[in-house]
Amino acid sequence: MSIKVQIVDDSAVIRQAVQDVLQRDLDIEITGSACDPLQALEQMQEQWPDVIVLDIEMPKMDGITFLKKLMREHPTPVVICSSLGTDAAAVAVEALAAGAFTIIAKPMLRADDFLRDTSTNLLTAVRGASTAKVLSLVRPHLARVAISSAGPRTTADSVLAPPVTGEAGEESSEQIIAIGISIGGAQALEQILPTLPVDSPGLLIVQHMPKEFTAAYASRMDSLCAIEVREAQSGDVVTTGRALIAPGGKHMVLRRDDRAYRVDVMDGPLVSRHRPSIDVLFRSVAKCAGRNALGIIMTGIGDDGAKGLREMREAGARTYAQDDASCVVVAMPHAAKLADPQCATVTLRQITELIISMRKVGA
């Protein structure tokens, strides 16, 4: 059965470029192409799509208003395809919080840039979105998928050497929380981070997100939280009451100097088809923090983080995977459980409780 897709963008050039990309996949059928949400609604009454590819800035009704209307009245998986400007990035992140499945950055130059730079991400996003059952804005989304992106697989070995026994040192009162998350991450983290008290242990987060959006995402989360949330920079200290989010397009690793845990942000190859890679972060936490850490793999497509989470447990860390019921996409937690059946399953509320409980260690 084909995946039915509605395209909504005020640019005829972009609409055609999106259509050209999606029609490369024989399983995808374009059921409508509209210049604004009102025209899209008329087309969709004839045949409701499985996935909507939506721009944000449009005449008659903006994309955010349309998205919220959809989620109230006819919840449907939406892939936001947005321009790269700073203001647009902030609005795109707002769309994630409003229930969008994911966001794709579209080049601002020519259609051939779109076809070259964005096609694989767009196809993967639409295929993933087609499996997601969006229930409402106030309930978690459910999905049952296992999708891997195209391209060669590179492991964390290309960035960091594997951990060795005893490398992380002795147990300490300093605790590290490492979280890996992808599709559905914006909604899930909004149910966790704003509930954390200011004396929560330091958090390191890899959220799969285009590089144009992570700073805006971190800024939005910071405005909602008692703890500090910011996009990580090399040399940042991992400390009580601070969450560091890996910048899009860069790997983030933990290191330990004589006085503190710090992070480094670096270039490097795609690992497990991602940069930042959860596997890279988790391996660095296994090497540096070991039993002083807690690792959590959450909603997302693919298997990034599964090997790294197992390495964390083997180094003495406590490890957990988000439960199916609260996931938008269960593939990453399932991959973690497959790699290490000892990994425990937890709800979003239990994740919050685990993080808060870690602040008491060594007290």
C-alpha positions in Angstrom: 0.0 0.0 0.0 1.4 3.4 -1.0 2.2 6.2 1.4 -0.1 9.1 0.6 1.6 12.5 0.9 0.2 16.1 0.8 2.7 18.9 0.1 2.0 22.4 1.5 4.4 25.2 0.5 3.9 28.7 -0.9 6.8 28.2 -3.3 5.9 26.4 -6.5 9.6 25.6 -7.1 10.0 24.0 -3.7 6.7 22.1 -4.1 8.0 20.6 -7.4 11.4 19.8 -5.8 9.7 18.0 -2.9 7.5 16.1 -5.3 10.5 15.1 -7.5 12.3 13.8 -4.4 9.4 11.8 -3.0 8.4 10.3 -6.4 11.8 8.6 -6.5 10.2 6.2 -4.0 7.7 4.0 -5.8 5.9 3.4 -2.5 5.1 7.1 -2.2 2.0 8.7 -3.8 1.6 12.5 -4.0 -2.1 13.1 -3.4 -2.0 16.9 -3.3 0.2 19.9 -3.7 -1.0 23.2 -2.2 0.3 26.8 -1.9 -1.3 27.4 1.5 -3.1 25.5 4.2 -6.6 26.5 3.1 -6.0 25.0 -0.4 -4.5 22.0 1.2 -7.6 21.4 3.4 -9.8 21.5 0.3 -7.5 18.9 -1.4 -7.3 16.7 1.7 -11.1 16.4 1.9 -11.0 14.3 -1.2 -8.3 11.9 0.1 -6.7 12.3 3.5 -2.9 11.8 3.4 -0.8 9.6 5.5 1.9 12.3 5.9 1.9 16.1 5.3 5.1 17.9 4.3 4.6 21.4 5.6 6.3 24.8 5.3 5.9 27.3 8.1 5.8 30.8 6.5 2.8 30.9 4.2 -0.1 33.2 3.3 -3.7 33.0 4.6 -2.7 30.6 7.4 0.8 30.0 8.8 2.2 26.5 9.2 2.1 26.5 13.1 -1.6 27.5 13.1 -2.4 24.8 10.6 -0.4 22.2 12.5 -2.2 23.0 15.8 -5.5 22.8 14.0 -4.6 19.4 12.5 -3.5 18.0 15.9 -6.8 19.1 17.5 -9.2 18.0 14.7 -7.5 15.3 12.6 -4.1 14.3 14.1 -1.8 13.5 11.1 2.0 13.0 11.0 3.6 16.2 9.8 7.2 16.7 8.5 8.2 20.4 8.7 10.3 21.5 5.8 11.6 24.9 6.9 14.1 27.5 5.8 17.4 28.1 7.7 17.1 31.6 9.2 17.4 32.1 12.9 13.8 33.2 13.4 12.5 30.4 11.2 14.6 27.9 13.3 12.9 29.1 16.5 9.5 28.7 14.9 10.4 25.2 13.6 11.3 24.1 17.1 7.9 25.4 18.3 6.4 23.2 15.6 8.1 20.2 17.2 6.6 21.1 20.5 3.2 21.4 18.9 3.3 17.8 17.6 5.3 17.8 14.3 7.0 14.5 13.6 10.3 16.0 12.6 11.9 19.0 10.9 14.0 19.1 7.7 16.1 22.1 6.7 15.5 23.2 3.2 18.3 25.0 1.2 17.4 28.6 0.3 19.1 28.7 -3.1 18.0 26.5 -6.0 15.9 23.5 -6.4 18.9 21.4 -7.4 20.4 22.2 -4.0 17.2 20.8 -2.4 17.5 17.6 -4.6 21.2 17.2 -3.7 21.3 18.1 0.0 17.9 17.2 1.4 16.5 14.2 -0.6 17.7 11.3 1.7 16.6 13.0 4.9 13.3 13.9 3.4 12.6 10.4 2.2 13.6 8.9 5.5 11.4 11.4 7.4 8.4 10.7 5.3 8.8 7.0 5.5 9.2 7.2 9.3 6.3 9.6 9.7 4.0 7.2 7.7 4.3 4.6 10.5 3.5 7.0 13.4 0.1 7.1 14.8 -0.4 10.6 16.1 -3.0 10.6 18.8 -3.2 14.2 20.1 -1.2 17.1 21.4 -1.6 16.0 25.1 -0.9 12.3 24.7 2.3 10.7 23.5 2.4 9.5 19.9 2.7 5.7 19.2 4.7 4.0 16.4 6.0 0.6 15.5 9.0 1.1 13.1 12.5 0.1 12.6 14.1 2.3 9.9 17.7 2.6 8.9 19.0 5.5 6.8 20.8 4.9 3.6 24.6 5.0 3.5 27.6 3.1 5.0 27.7 2.3 8.7 30.6 3.7 10.7 31.0 2.8 14.4 32.2 4.9 17.3 35.7 3.4 16.8 36.2 6.1 14.1 36.0 8.8 16.9 37.0 7.1 20.1 38.8 3.9 21.1 36.6 1.4 22.9 36.5 1.6 26.7 38.8 -0.7 28.7 38.1 -2.4 32.1 38.6 0.0 35.0 39.2 3.0 32.7 36.5 5.2 34.3 38.0 5.0 37.8 36.4 4.9 41.2 32.8 5.8 42.2 32.3 9.5 42.9 29.6 11.7 44.2 29.6 13.6 40.9 26.9 12.0 38.7 26.4 12.2 34.9 23.1 11.7 33.1 23.5 10.8 29.4 20.4 10.8 27.2 20.1 9.8 23.5 16.9 10.7 21.7 15.6 11.3 18.2 12.2 11.4 16.6 9.7 12.6 19.2 12.4 14.0 21.4 11.1 17.5 21.6 7.8 16.3 23.1 9.4 13.8 25.4 12.0 16.1 26.8 9.4 18.8 27.4 7.8 16.3 29.8 11.0 15.7 31.6 13.4 18.7 31.7 10.9 21.3 33.0 10.1 19.1 36.0 13.8 18.8 37.2 14.9 20.8 40.2 17.9 23.1 40.0 20.1 20.6 42.0 19.6 17.9 39.4 22.8 16.2 38.2 24.5 17.4 35.0 22.8 16.1 31.8 24.3 15.4 28.4 21.8 15.1 25.6 22.2 14.0 22.0 19.0 14.9 20.1 19.1 14.0 16.4 18.2 17.4 14.8 19.6 19.4 11.9 22.4 21.8 12.8 20.3 24.8 12.0 17.9 24.1 14.8 19.7 22.8 17.9 20.6 26.3 19.3 16.9 27.4 19.0 15.8 24.1 20.5 18.1 24.5 23.5 17.0 28.2 23.9 13.4 27.1 24.0 14.0 24.4 26.5 16.0 26.8 28.7 13.0 29.2 28.8 10.8 26.4 30.2 13.2 24.9 32.8 14.5 25.7 36.3 17.8 24.1 35.2 20.1 25.7 32.6 19.8 24.2 29.1 22.1 25.3 26.4 23.8 24.1 23.2 27.2 22.6 24.2 30.5 24.2 23.4 34.0 22.6 23.9 35.2 23.1 27.4 31.7 23.4 29.0 31.7 22.0 32.5 29.1 19.3 33.2 27.7 20.5 36.5 24.7 20.4 38.8 21.6 22.1 37.3 22.9 22.2 33.7 21.9 20.3 30.6 24.1 20.4 27.5 22.7 19.6 24.1 25.0 18.4 21.4 25.1 20.9 18.5 23.7 19.5 15.2 26.4 18.4 12.9 29.0 17.9 15.7 29.9 15.0 18.0 29.9 15.6 21.7 32.2 13.7 24.1 32.7 13.7 27.8 36.2 14.1 29.3 37.6 14.4 32.8 40.3 16.7 33.9 41.7 17.2 37.4 38.8 19.4 38.5 35.7 18.6 36.6 33.8 16.7 33.9 33.8 18.7 30.7 32.6 18.2 27.1 34.4 18.5 23.8 32.5 19.2 20.6 34.2 17.9 17.4 33.9 17.1 13.8 34.1 13.6 12.5 32.4 11.0 10.3 28.8 10.0 10.7 28.6 7.3 13.3 25.6 5.0 13.2 24.6 7.3 10.4 24.4 10.3 12.7 26.5 13.3 13.8 26.0 13.9 16.6 25.9 10.3 17.4 24.5 8.8 20.6 27.0 5.9 20.4 29.9 8.4 20.5 28.5 10.2 23.6 27.7 7.0 25.4 31.1 5.5 24.7 32.8 8.6 26.1 30.6 8.5 29.2 31.5 4.8 29.7 35.2 5.7 29.4 35.2 8.7 31.7 32.3 8.2 34.2 31.5 4.5 34.3 29.6 3.7 37.5 29.1 7.4 38.1 26.7 7.6 35.2 23.1 6.8 34.2 22.3 6.2 30.5 18.9 6.5 28.9 17.9 5.7 25.3 14.6 7.2 24.2 12.2 7.5 21.2 13.8 7.5 17.8 14.4 5.8 14.4 17.3 3.4 13.9 19.7 1.9 16.4 22.1 4.8 17.3 23.0 4.4 20.9 22.4 0.7 21.3 26.0 -0.3 21.4 27.1 2.7 23.5 24.4 2.0 26.1 25.7 -1.5 26.5 29.2 -0.2 26.9 28.0 2.1 29.6 26.4 -0.8 31.5 29.5 -2.9 31.1 31.5 0.0 32.6 29.1 0.0 35.7 26.5 2.6 34.7 22.8 2.1 35.2 21.0 1.9 31.8 17.4 2.3 30.7 15.2 2.4 27.6 12.0 4.3 27.2 8.8 2.2 27.2 6.8 1.6 24.0 3.6 3.4 25.1 5.3 6.8 25.4 7.5 6.6 22.3 6.7 8.2 19.0 9.1 5.6 17.5 10.2 2.6 19.4 13.1 1.5 17.1 16.0 3.0 19.2 14.7 1.6 22.6 14.1 -1.8 20.9 17.6 -1.8 19.4 19.0 -1.1 22.9 17.1 -3.9 24.5 18.2 -6.3 21.7 21.8 -5.3 22.2 21.6 -5.7 25.9 18.5 -7.5 27.4 19.6 -6.3 30.9 18.6 -2.8 29.9 15.5 -1.9 32.0 12.4 -0.3 30.5 11.0 2.9 32.0 8.2 5.4 31.5 8.7 9.1 31.1 7.7 9.7 34.7 10.2 7.1 35.9 12.9 8.8 33.8 12.3 12.0 35.8 12.3 10.1 39.0 15.6 8.4 38.1 17.3 11.7 37.3 16.1 13.3 40.5 17.2 10.2 42.6 20.7 10.5 41.2 21.2 13.9 43.0 21.1 12.1 46.3 24.0 9.8 45.6 26.9 10.7 47.8 24.8 13.1 49.8 
